[in-house]
């Protein structure tokens, strides 16, 4: 029985399910074309993510800090942000370590390395020149620049 919504196949949950299924199939198969396509898509996605994320972070910091009354309020907020960031980073690292231990991807990568021999080089498929101003400076420099810009008279 098909869902009543005729746009079900374009819904986010269905597309996530398709993407996860294709990822699992690609991971367990040894088809070179799938690895090449996955490599290209992941490189393009990461470059686009870098292109979008740092300007959003910069503008968010500028907007929030320019609305604060004095430097003490900004210092208090900064301490809360650092605590939250460290806490979530520790949790993310613990979850990643747990998944790494459970899944053991190193065992699978050895099998893939033995089956995939002649992989074409797609390096630079999506140029990093567009994102390089944000990549080279780093998140800390973007945050410092945002705070400095917000506090300009």
DRENDO-1510 file (C-alpha; in Angstrom, 1 decimal, always signed):
<recs>
REC; n; res; u; v; w
REC; 1; UNK; +0.0; +0.0; +0.0 .
REC; 2; UNK; +1.5; +3.3; -1.1 .
REC; 3; UNK; +1.4; +6.4; +1.2 .
REC; 4; UNK; -1.4; +8.8; +0.5 .
REC; 5; UNK; +1.0; +11.7; +0.0 .
REC; 6; UNK; +2.0; +11.6; -3.7 .
REC; 7; UNK; +5.3; +13.5; -2.9 .
REC; 8; UNK; +6.4; +10.8; -0.5 .
REC; 9; UNK; +9.3; +9.9; -2.7 .
REC; 10; UNK; +10.6; +13.5; -2.5 .
REC; 11; UNK; +10.2; +13.7; +1.3 .
REC; 12; UNK; +13.4; +14.1; +3.5 .
REC; 13; UNK; +12.9; +10.8; +5.5 .
REC; 14; UNK; +12.5; +8.8; +2.3 .
REC; 15; UNK; +15.6; +10.4; +0.7 .
REC; 16; UNK; +17.6; +9.8; +3.8 .
REC; 17; UNK; +16.6; +6.2; +3.8 .
REC; 18; UNK; +17.7; +5.9; +0.1 .
REC; 19; UNK; +21.0; +7.6; +0.9 .
REC; 20; UNK; +21.7; +5.4; +3.8 .
REC; 21; UNK; +20.9; +2.3; +1.8 .
REC; 22; UNK; +23.1; +3.3; -1.1 .
REC; 23; UNK; +25.9; +4.1; +1.4 .
REC; 24; UNK; +25.7; +0.6; +2.9 .
REC; 25; UNK; +25.6; -1.0; -0.5 .
REC; 26; UNK; +28.6; +1.0; -1.7 .
REC; 27; UNK; +30.5; +0.2; +1.5 .
REC; 28; UNK; +30.0; -3.6; +1.2 .
REC; 29; UNK; +30.5; -3.8; -2.6 .
REC; 30; UNK; +33.8; -3.5; -4.4 .
REC; 31; UNK; +32.6; -1.6; -7.4 .
REC; 32; UNK; +35.2; +1.1; -8.3 .
REC; 33; UNK; +32.7; +3.4; -10.0 .
REC; 34; UNK; +30.7; +3.6; -6.8 .
REC; 35; UNK; +33.8; +4.5; -4.8 .
REC; 36; UNK; +34.7; +7.2; -7.3 .
REC; 37; UNK; +31.2; +8.7; -7.3 .
REC; 38; UNK; +31.1; +8.7; -3.5 .
REC; 39; UNK; +34.5; +10.3; -3.3 .
REC; 40; UNK; +33.4; +13.1; -5.7 .
REC; 41; UNK; +30.1; +13.7; -3.9 .
REC; 42; UNK; +31.8; +13.8; -0.5 .
REC; 43; UNK; +34.5; +16.2; -1.7 .
REC; 44; UNK; +31.9; +18.5; -3.3 .
REC; 45; UNK; +29.7; +18.4; -0.2 .
REC; 46; UNK; +32.6; +19.2; +2.2 .
REC; 47; UNK; +33.7; +22.1; +0.1 .
REC; 48; UNK; +30.2; +23.5; -0.1 .
REC; 49; UNK; +29.8; +23.1; +3.7 .
REC; 50; UNK; +33.0; +25.0; +4.3 .
REC; 51; UNK; +31.8; +27.7; +1.9 .
REC; 52; UNK; +28.5; +28.2; +3.8 .
REC; 53; UNK; +29.4; +27.5; +7.5 .
REC; 54; UNK; +32.1; +30.1; +8.3 .
REC; 55; UNK; +30.2; +33.1; +6.9 .
REC; 56; UNK; +27.2; +32.1; +8.8 .
REC; 57; UNK; +29.2; +31.8; +12.0 .
REC; 58; UNK; +30.9; +35.1; +11.3 .
REC; 59; UNK; +27.6; +36.9; +10.8 .
REC; 60; UNK; +26.0; +35.2; +13.9 .
REC; 61; UNK; +28.8; +36.4; +16.1 .
REC; 62; UNK; +28.7; +39.9; +14.7 .
REC; 63; UNK; +24.9; +40.1; +15.2 .
REC; 64; UNK; +24.9; +38.8; +18.7 .
REC; 65; UNK; +27.9; +40.7; +20.0 .
REC; 66; UNK; +26.8; +44.0; +18.5 .
REC; 67; UNK; +23.6; +43.8; +20.4 .
REC; 68; UNK; +25.3; +43.2; +23.8 .
REC; 69; UNK; +25.5; +46.1; +26.2 .
REC; 70; UNK; +29.1; +45.8; +27.5 .
REC; 71; UNK; +32.2; +43.6; +27.4 .
REC; 72; UNK; +31.2; +41.8; +30.6 .
REC; 73; UNK; +28.1; +40.4; +29.1 .
REC; 74; UNK; +30.1; +39.2; +26.1 .
REC; 75; UNK; +32.7; +37.6; +28.4 .
REC; 76; UNK; +30.0; +35.7; +30.3 .
REC; 77; UNK; +28.5; +34.5; +27.0 .
REC; 78; UNK; +31.9; +33.5; +25.7 .
REC; 79; UNK; +32.5; +31.3; +28.8 .
REC; 80; UNK; +29.2; +29.6; +28.3 .
REC; 81; UNK; +29.9; +29.0; +24.6 .
REC; 82; UNK; +33.3; +27.5; +25.4 .
REC; 83; UNK; +31.9; +25.2; +28.0 .
REC; 84; UNK; +29.1; +24.1; +25.7 .
REC; 85; UNK; +31.6; +23.6; +22.8 .
REC; 86; UNK; +34.0; +21.5; +24.9 .
REC; 87; UNK; +31.2; +19.4; +26.4 .
REC; 88; UNK; +29.6; +18.6; +23.0 .
REC; 89; UNK; +33.0; +17.9; +21.5 .
REC; 90; UNK; +33.8; +15.4; +24.3 .
REC; 91; UNK; +30.4; +13.7; +23.8 .
REC; 92; UNK; +30.9; +13.6; +20.0 .
REC; 93; UNK; +34.4; +12.1; +20.4 .
REC; 94; UNK; +33.2; +9.5; +22.8 .
REC; 95; UNK; +30.3; +8.5; +20.4 .
REC; 96; UNK; +32.8; +8.4; +17.5 .
REC; 97; UNK; +35.2; +6.2; +19.5 .
REC; 98; UNK; +32.4; +3.8; +20.5 .
REC; 99; UNK; +31.2; +3.5; +16.9 .
REC; 100; UNK; +34.8; +3.0; +15.7 .
REC; 101; UNK; +35.3; +0.2; +18.2 .
REC; 102; UNK; +31.9; -1.5; +17.3 .
REC; 103; UNK; +32.2; -1.2; +13.5 .
REC; 104; UNK; +35.9; -1.7; +13.1 .
REC; 105; UNK; +36.3; +0.1; +9.8 .
REC; 106; UNK; +40.0; -0.7; +9.5 .
REC; 107; UNK; +39.2; -4.3; +8.8 .
REC; 108; UNK; +36.9; -3.3; +5.9 .
REC; 109; UNK; +39.4; -0.8; +4.5 .
REC; 110; UNK; +42.1; -3.6; +4.2 .
REC; 111; UNK; +39.7; -5.6; +2.1 .
REC; 112; UNK; +38.9; -2.6; -0.1 .
REC; 113; UNK; +42.5; -1.8; -0.5 .
REC; 114; UNK; +43.2; -5.3; -1.9 .
REC; 115; UNK; +40.3; -5.2; -4.4 .
REC; 116; UNK; +40.6; -1.6; -5.6 .
REC; 117; UNK; +43.8; -1.2; -7.5 .
REC; 118; UNK; +43.6; +1.4; -10.2 .
REC; 119; UNK; +41.5; +4.3; -8.9 .
REC; 120; UNK; +41.5; +7.4; -11.1 .
REC; 121; UNK; +42.6; +10.6; -9.5 .
REC; 122; UNK; +39.7; +13.1; -9.1 .
REC; 123; UNK; +41.6; +15.4; -6.9 .
REC; 124; UNK; +40.5; +19.0; -7.4 .
REC; 125; UNK; +37.2; +18.1; -9.0 .
REC; 126; UNK; +35.6; +20.8; -7.0 .
REC; 127; UNK; +38.1; +23.6; -6.6 .
REC; 128; UNK; +39.0; +24.7; -3.1 .
REC; 129; UNK; +39.9; +28.2; -4.4 .
REC; 130; UNK; +36.4; +29.3; -3.7 .
REC; 131; UNK; +36.5; +28.2; -0.1 .
REC; 132; UNK; +40.2; +28.9; +0.6 .
REC; 133; UNK; +39.8; +32.3; +2.3 .
REC; 134; UNK; +37.7; +30.5; +4.9 .
REC; 135; UNK; +39.8; +27.3; +5.1 .
REC; 136; UNK; +43.2; +28.9; +5.5 .
REC; 137; UNK; +42.2; +31.4; +8.2 .
REC; 138; UNK; +40.5; +28.9; +10.5 .
REC; 139; UNK; +37.5; +29.1; +12.7 .
REC; 140; UNK; +39.3; +30.9; +15.5 .
REC; 141; UNK; +40.4; +33.7; +13.2 .
REC; 142; UNK; +36.9; +34.1; +11.8 .
REC; 143; UNK; +35.5; +34.3; +15.3 .
REC; 144; UNK; +38.1; +36.9; +16.4 .
REC; 145; UNK; +37.4; +38.9; +13.2 .
REC; 146; UNK; +33.7; +38.8; +14.0 .
REC; 147; UNK; +34.1; +40.0; +17.5 .
REC; 148; UNK; +36.5; +42.7; +16.5 .
REC; 149; UNK; +34.1; +43.8; +13.7 .
REC; 150; UNK; +31.1; +43.9; +16.1 .
REC; 151; UNK; +33.0; +46.0; +18.6 .
REC; 152; UNK; +34.1; +48.7; +16.2 .
REC; 153; UNK; +32.7; +52.1; +17.1 .
</recs>
